[in-house]
Amino acid sequence: MGSRYADAFTRFVANVDIRAGWDSCWPWTGKLTEKGYGEFQVNGKKKRAHRWIVERTLGYELERDEFVCHTCDNPSCCNPRHFFVGDAGDNNRDCVAKGRHSRGFYGNQYTRSRVS
């Protein structure tokens, strides 16, 4: 492993609280985004902490259209056991199945409605 990877990994580990155990959420203790996701810099680029650790766990970079979905619904969680990789549709279906979206659809679902 290169020193850049080791430096990023060391910084990652320093910002994750794993004291609750292997099966629990591992909250990010560093900088959070507005929506509560962990964020840190790697090689001068902002990275979401949960996405970064999944890429390290899998051993390859995810495509831009691939999502890292949380089974725990805790945006600050960085435990790779709590994630699955999917696309936008998988992410939306997971959201609806867990009741995190009131209508189950994004955008205007009422295409025949009139605004008065």
C-alpha positions in Angstrom: 0.0 0.0 0.0 1.2 3.5 -0.8 1.7 6.1 1.8 -1.2 8.2 0.6 -3.6 5.3 1.2 -2.1 4.6 4.7 -2.4 8.3 5.5 -6.1 8.4 4.4 -6.8 5.1 6.2 -5.2 6.4 9.4 -7.2 9.6 9.2 -10.4 7.6 8.5 -9.9 5.3 11.6 -9.2 8.3 13.8 -12.6 9.7 12.9 -14.7 6.5 13.5 -16.1 5.4 16.8 -16.1 1.6 16.8 -16.5 1.1 20.6 -20.1 -0.2 20.4 -18.8 -3.4 18.6 -18.7 -5.0 15.2 -22.5 -5.2 14.6 -23.3 -1.7 15.8 -23.2 1.6 13.9 -19.8 3.2 13.8 -20.5 6.9 13.8 -18.2 9.3 12.0 -16.8 11.8 14.5 -15.2 14.2 12.0 -16.8 16.7 9.7 -20.4 16.0 8.7 -22.4 17.2 5.6 -25.7 19.0 6.0 -27.4 15.7 5.7 -25.3 14.1 8.4 -22.9 12.0 6.2 -19.2 11.8 7.2 -16.9 13.7 4.9 -13.1 14.0 4.7 -10.4 14.8 2.1 -8.4 12.3 0.2 -5.8 13.5 -2.3 -7.3 17.0 -2.2 -10.9 15.7 -3.0 -13.9 15.6 -0.6 -15.1 12.1 -0.1 -18.1 10.7 1.8 -16.6 8.5 4.5 -19.1 5.6 4.1 -18.5 5.4 0.3 -14.7 5.6 0.8 -14.6 2.7 3.3 -16.9 0.6 1.0 -14.5 1.2 -1.9 -11.6 0.2 0.3 -13.4 -2.9 1.5 -14.4 -4.0 -2.1 -11.0 -3.1 -3.5 -12.3 -0.9 -6.4 -13.8 2.5 -7.0 -17.5 2.6 -7.5 -19.1 4.1 -10.6 -20.7 7.5 -10.2 -24.2 6.0 -10.6 -23.6 3.4 -7.8 -25.0 4.3 -4.4 -23.8 3.1 -1.0 -27.1 2.4 0.8 -27.3 2.2 4.6 -29.3 -0.7 6.1 -29.2 1.1 9.4 -30.5 4.4 8.1 -27.8 6.3 10.1 -26.1 8.7 7.7 -23.0 9.0 9.9 -22.5 5.2 10.2 -19.2 3.9 8.6 -19.6 0.2 9.4 -19.2 -1.7 6.1 -21.5 -4.4 7.5 -24.4 -1.9 7.4 -24.1 -1.1 3.6 -25.1 -2.5 0.3 -24.2 -1.1 -3.2 -27.1 -0.3 -5.5 -28.4 2.1 -8.0 -30.8 5.1 -7.7 -33.8 2.8 -8.0 -32.5 0.5 -5.2 -31.9 3.5 -3.0 -35.4 4.9 -3.6 -37.1 1.5 -3.1 -35.1 1.1 0.2 -36.3 4.6 1.2 -39.9 3.8 0.5 -39.8 0.4 2.1 -38.6 1.9 5.3 -41.2 4.7 5.3 -38.6 7.5 4.8 -40.5 9.0 1.9 -44.1 10.0 2.4 -45.5 9.4 -1.1 -43.1 6.8 -2.4 -42.2 8.9 -5.5 -39.9 11.8 -6.4 -41.1 14.6 -8.5 -44.6 15.3 -9.5 -46.6 12.1 -9.3 -49.8 13.8 -10.3 -49.3 14.6 -13.9 -53.0 15.3 -14.6 -53.5 17.7 -11.7 -54.2 21.3 -12.1 -52.7 24.1 -10.0 -55.2 26.8 -9.3 
